[in-house]
């Protein structure tokens, strides 16, 4: 797996995951929608930590700088 997430992309993913988790655990979002959003937040957090997004790979998207 080659790194394909840049620093800004990683920070945005972490912030989105934190907001969704906060909303879920304060019962602002709940039920099936809350659970689905929490799973999406977990995926965003995981991909930000490993700096690789599997959805970017087939499309050739890279938000990190290429080393020459």
C-alpha positions in Angstrom: 0.0 0.0 0.0 1.5 3.3 -1.1 0.7 6.4 0.9 -2.0 8.4 -0.8 -3.3 10.8 1.9 -1.8 14.2 2.5 -1.6 16.0 5.8 -4.6 18.2 5.3 -6.7 15.2 4.2 -5.7 13.3 7.3 -6.5 16.2 9.6 -9.9 16.7 8.0 -10.8 13.0 8.3 -9.8 13.0 12.0 -11.9 16.1 12.7 -14.9 14.6 10.9 -14.5 11.4 12.9 -14.3 13.3 16.2 -17.4 15.4 15.4 -19.4 12.3 14.5 -18.2 10.4 17.6 -19.1 13.4 19.8 -22.6 13.7 18.3 -23.2 10.0 18.7 -22.0 9.7 22.3 -24.0 12.8 23.3 -27.1 11.2 21.8 -27.7 13.9 19.2 -27.6 11.3 16.5 -28.8 7.8 17.3 -30.4 4.8 15.9 -29.4 3.2 12.6 -28.2 6.5 11.2 -26.0 7.1 14.3 -24.5 3.6 14.0 -23.8 3.9 10.3 -22.2 7.3 10.8 -20.1 5.9 13.7 -18.8 3.1 11.5 -18.0 5.6 8.7 -16.2 7.7 11.3 -14.1 4.7 12.4 -13.2 4.0 8.8 -12.1 7.6 8.3 -10.0 7.5 11.5 -8.4 4.2 10.4 -7.6 5.5 6.9 -6.1 8.7 8.3 -3.8 6.7 10.6 -2.5 4.4 7.9 -2.4 7.2 5.3 -4.1 5.1 2.7 -7.6 5.3 1.3 -8.7 2.3 -0.7 -11.3 4.3 -2.6 -8.6 6.7 -3.9 -6.4 3.9 -5.4 -8.6 2.8 -8.4 -9.0 6.4 -9.5 -5.4 7.3 -9.0 -6.1 10.1 -6.5 -3.3 11.2 -4.3 -3.5 14.1 -1.9 0.1 13.7 -0.7 3.1 15.2 -2.4 5.1 12.9 -4.6 8.8 12.4 -3.8 11.0 12.8 -6.8 
